[in-house]
Amino acid sequence: MIKSTLKFVAAIVLFASCNQFEKAPSGMMYKISHGSGNEKALVQGEFIKLNVEYRLKGKDSVISTSYGVIPMYFPIDTARLGKYTFTEILMKCRKGDKIEFNLSVDTLVKLNALQLNNVFKTGDVILGKAEILGVFAQEAQVAEDYKKEQAAEKAREVKTIKDYLAKNKIKAVETPEGVFVVVKEPGDANSKIDSSKQVSVNYKGYTLKGETFDTNIKPNDPTAKPYDVNLGTGTVIPGWEIGLTYFNKGAKGSIYVPAMLAYGPQANGPIKAYENLAFDVEITDVNVKKPVAPMPNPLPGGGHGQIK
């Protein structure tokens, strides 16, 4: 009986020790859960593919995540692995390993890596996790793998838009690129839009959740005017370049744009990373394209950035 009890206690101690967090040289607390154990150690000059997520402890708040979207890619450079970040302990890891780590907001502030604001407050702790999905010897392999991940992400976004349209009983035309167009009023068939045209547009942009992020339709603003788009110049997001060519002068309708044909992984003002977008549009005029200087145009109407 005593021997059995001792074995049980020993098993508990062993289990606990395997699940304890360790302290990195910077003071960051971390834990590595090793994968199969058959993978080779990481080598200087290699590239790793990984998912990373950050969330605030005690709050249902994900700060950022690559899980479910395009993973991150990171070059292994032992001279630049960082301090008080999970990259600090990457050389202890192999493909298939998972990392959990805790970051003190107060420490990040002292390191000038973060500023206190409405999200990050004194005493907060950021809980992070990472998983090493792949290892590449050459940058060309990274580029090839990234293209595959981009295609997979776009396919997920297109499916999300299709499901949204079906749920809301919206009939749309899907372009070969994956943009969805609804023409509610056809306008003048003799004034078609193509990449040689300048198009004047009244629009409202919103997410699939119905949250408006920008519009130039302001009935109480006498200075409001249509937004002029020179198609084919790259001054608007690809979704606009594609979708607007399905309209004529005087036409009204909607364009549904997957994130990878909008801002992709980059947040832009109120637009989140990997946010699918929708636009209600009215084409007020179509003209021959005018020469423009090679400089970015502001996001029409709201100044939230660029539709680019």
C-alpha positions in Angstrom: 0.0 0.0 0.0 2.8 2.4 0.9 4.8 1.5 -2.3 1.7 2.1 -4.4 1.1 5.5 -2.7 4.7 6.5 -3.3 4.5 5.5 -7.0 1.3 7.6 -7.3 2.9 10.6 -5.7 6.0 10.2 -7.9 3.8 10.1 -11.0 2.0 13.3 -10.0 5.4 15.1 -9.4 6.7 13.9 -12.8 3.5 15.0 -14.5 3.6 18.4 -12.8 7.3 18.9 -13.7 6.5 18.2 -17.3 3.9 20.9 -17.3 5.8 23.6 -15.5 6.7 26.9 -17.2 10.4 27.7 -17.5 12.0 31.2 -17.4 13.8 32.5 -20.4 16.9 34.7 -19.9 14.7 37.8 -20.4 12.3 36.6 -17.7 9.6 35.5 -20.1 7.7 32.4 -18.8 7.3 29.7 -21.4 6.5 26.1 -21.9 7.4 23.9 -24.9 5.3 20.8 -25.8 7.4 18.7 -28.1 6.0 17.0 -31.1 7.1 13.6 -32.4 10.7 14.2 -31.4 11.9 12.8 -34.7 12.4 16.2 -36.3 15.9 17.7 -36.6 16.9 20.8 -34.6 16.4 24.2 -36.2 19.5 25.6 -38.1 20.7 29.1 -38.7 19.5 30.4 -42.1 16.4 28.2 -42.2 12.8 29.5 -42.4 10.0 28.3 -40.2 6.2 28.4 -40.8 4.2 28.9 -37.7 0.9 29.9 -36.2 1.0 32.6 -33.5 -1.7 33.9 -31.2 -1.9 36.6 -28.5 -4.8 37.2 -26.1 -5.3 39.1 -22.9 -5.4 36.9 -19.8 -8.8 36.9 -18.0 -10.6 38.5 -21.0 -12.3 37.0 -24.0 -10.1 39.2 -26.2 -7.8 37.9 -29.0 -5.3 40.6 -29.8 -4.1 38.9 -33.0 -3.9 35.3 -34.4 -2.8 33.5 -37.5 -4.8 30.4 -36.6 -7.4 29.8 -39.3 -5.8 32.2 -41.8 -2.4 32.5 -43.4 0.4 31.3 -41.1 3.5 33.4 -40.4 7.0 32.8 -41.9 10.1 33.6 -39.9 13.8 33.5 -40.8 16.1 31.8 -38.3 18.8 34.3 -37.4 20.4 33.5 -34.0 21.7 37.1 -33.8 18.2 38.5 -34.0 15.9 36.2 -32.1 14.5 39.0 -29.9 14.2 39.6 -26.2 11.1 38.9 -24.1 9.3 37.3 -27.0 8.7 33.7 -28.0 11.4 33.9 -30.7 13.9 34.1 -27.8 13.6 30.3 -27.3 13.1 29.1 -30.8 16.4 27.3 -31.0 15.0 24.9 -28.3 12.2 23.9 -30.7 11.7 21.7 -33.7 9.0 21.2 -36.3 5.7 20.1 -34.6 6.5 21.8 -31.3 4.0 24.0 -29.5 4.9 26.9 -27.3 3.0 28.7 -24.6 4.3 31.9 -23.2 3.3 34.8 -20.9 4.1 38.4 -21.4 3.7 41.1 -18.7 2.3 44.3 -20.1 4.3 46.3 -17.5 7.6 44.7 -18.7 6.7 45.3 -22.4 6.1 49.0 -21.5 9.5 49.2 -19.7 11.1 47.7 -22.9 9.4 50.3 -25.0 7.7 47.5 -26.9 4.2 48.6 -25.9 2.3 51.6 -24.7 -0.5 51.6 -22.2 -3.9 52.5 -23.7 -7.6 51.4 -23.7 -6.6 47.8 -24.5 -3.4 47.3 -22.5 -3.4 48.4 -18.9 -1.0 48.1 -16.0 -1.0 44.6 -14.5 -2.3 43.0 -17.7 -0.8 39.7 -18.9 -0.7 38.6 -22.5 -1.0 34.9 -23.1 0.6 33.7 -26.2 0.9 30.4 -28.1 2.8 29.3 -31.2 3.0 26.2 -33.2 5.8 25.4 -35.7 4.1 24.0 -38.8 7.0 23.6 -41.2 10.7 24.3 -41.8 12.2 25.4 -45.1 15.9 25.5 -46.2 15.4 28.1 -49.0 13.4 31.3 -49.4 12.1 30.0 -52.8 10.4 27.2 -50.9 8.8 29.8 -48.6 7.4 31.7 -51.5 5.9 28.6 -53.1 4.3 27.5 -49.8 3.0 31.1 -49.2 1.2 31.1 -52.6 -0.5 27.9 -51.6 -1.6 29.4 -48.3 -2.9 32.5 -50.1 -5.0 30.4 -52.4 -6.4 28.4 -49.5 -7.2 31.6 -47.6 -9.0 33.1 -50.6 -11.0 29.9 -51.1 -12.2 30.1 -47.4 -13.2 33.8 -47.9 -15.1 33.0 -51.1 -17.0 30.3 -49.3 -17.8 32.7 -46.5 -19.2 35.2 -49.0 -21.2 32.5 -50.8 -22.7 31.3 -47.5 -23.6 34.9 -46.6 -25.3 35.5 -50.0 -27.2 32.2 -49.7 -28.3 32.9 -46.2 -29.6 36.4 -47.2 -31.1 35.1 -50.5 -28.9 37.5 -52.5 -28.3 36.5 -56.1 -24.9 37.6 -57.4 -22.6 37.0 -60.3 -19.2 35.5 -59.3 -16.3 36.8 -61.3 -13.5 34.5 -62.3 -11.3 36.2 -59.6 -13.8 35.5 -56.8 -15.6 38.9 -56.5 -19.4 38.8 -56.3 -21.4 41.5 -58.1 -25.1 42.3 -57.8 -26.5 44.7 -60.5 -29.8 46.1 -59.2 -30.3 48.8 -61.8 -28.4 48.3 -65.1 -28.0 51.9 -66.2 -27.0 53.0 -69.7 -25.9 50.0 -71.8 -24.1 52.4 -74.2 -21.8 53.6 -71.4 -19.9 50.5 -70.3 -17.0 50.5 -67.8 -13.6 49.1 -68.6 -10.0 49.6 -67.5 -9.7 52.6 -69.8 -12.3 54.6 -68.0 -12.6 57.0 -65.1 -15.6 56.2 -63.0 -17.4 58.5 -60.6 -18.9 56.5 -57.7 -21.2 57.0 -54.8 -20.6 54.2 -52.3 -21.0 52.8 -48.9 -18.5 50.2 -47.6 -19.4 47.8 -44.8 -18.5 44.4 -43.4 -20.6 41.3 -43.7 -21.7 42.0 -40.1 -23.3 45.1 -41.4 -20.8 47.6 -39.9 -20.3 50.6 -42.1 -16.6 51.6 -42.2 -16.8 54.4 -44.9 -19.2 56.2 -47.2 -19.4 59.3 -49.4 -23.2 59.3 -49.3 -23.9 62.1 -46.9 -27.3 63.7 -47.6 -26.8 66.5 -45.0 -23.3 67.4 -46.3 -23.4 69.9 -49.3 -19.7 69.3 -50.0 -20.2 65.5 -50.5 -19.4 64.4 -54.1 -18.8 61.2 -56.0 -15.4 59.5 -55.8 -13.4 59.4 -59.0 -11.6 56.2 -59.8 -9.1 55.8 -62.6 -9.4 52.1 -63.3 -6.3 50.1 -64.1 -3.9 52.4 -62.1 -3.9 50.3 -58.9 -5.2 53.2 -56.8 -8.1 51.1 -55.5 -8.4 47.6 -54.1 -8.4 44.7 -56.7 -12.0 44.0 -55.7 -13.1 47.4 -57.0 -11.0 47.2 -60.1 -12.8 43.9 -61.0 -16.3 44.6 -59.7 -16.8 48.1 -61.2 -16.3 46.7 -64.8 -19.7 44.9 -64.4 -21.6 48.2 -64.2 -22.6 50.9 -66.6 -23.2 54.6 -66.2 -26.2 55.2 -64.0 -26.1 51.6 -62.6 -26.7 50.7 -59.0 -25.7 47.6 -57.1 -23.3 45.9 -54.7 -19.8 44.4 -54.8 -18.8 41.7 -52.3 -15.0 41.4 -52.0 -13.0 38.6 -50.4 -10.3 39.9 -48.1 -7.5 38.7 -50.3 -8.8 41.1 -53.0 -9.1 43.9 -50.5 -6.6 44.4 -47.6 -5.7 40.8 -46.9 -3.7 40.4 -43.7 -3.3 44.1 -43.1 -5.8 45.9 -40.9 -6.8 49.4 -42.2 -8.5 51.7 -39.8 -11.8 50.1 -38.8 -11.2 47.3 -41.3 -9.8 44.2 -39.5 -7.2 41.9 -41.0 -8.7 39.3 -43.3 -12.0 41.2 -43.4 -14.4 40.4 -46.2 -16.0 43.6 -47.5 -19.2 44.7 -49.2 -19.9 48.0 -51.1 -23.2 49.4 -52.3 -22.3 51.5 -55.4 -24.0 54.0 -57.7 -22.1 54.9 -60.9 -22.8 58.6 -61.5 -20.5 59.1 -64.5 -18.1 57.3 -66.9 -15.4 59.2 -68.8 -12.1 58.6 -70.6 -9.4 58.1 -68.0 -7.4 61.2 -67.1 -3.7 61.1 -66.4 -2.9 61.0 -62.7 0.3 61.5 -60.7 1.7 58.2 -59.2 0.7 58.9 -55.6 -1.8 57.1 -53.3 -5.4 58.3 -53.2 -7.2 58.6 -49.8 -9.9 56.1 -49.0 -13.0 57.7 -50.6 -15.0 59.8 -48.2 -13.6 58.9 -44.8 -9.9 59.2 -44.8 -9.4 55.8 -43.2 -6.5 54.9 -45.5 -6.5 53.7 -49.1 -8.7 51.3 -51.0 -5.5 49.8 -52.4 
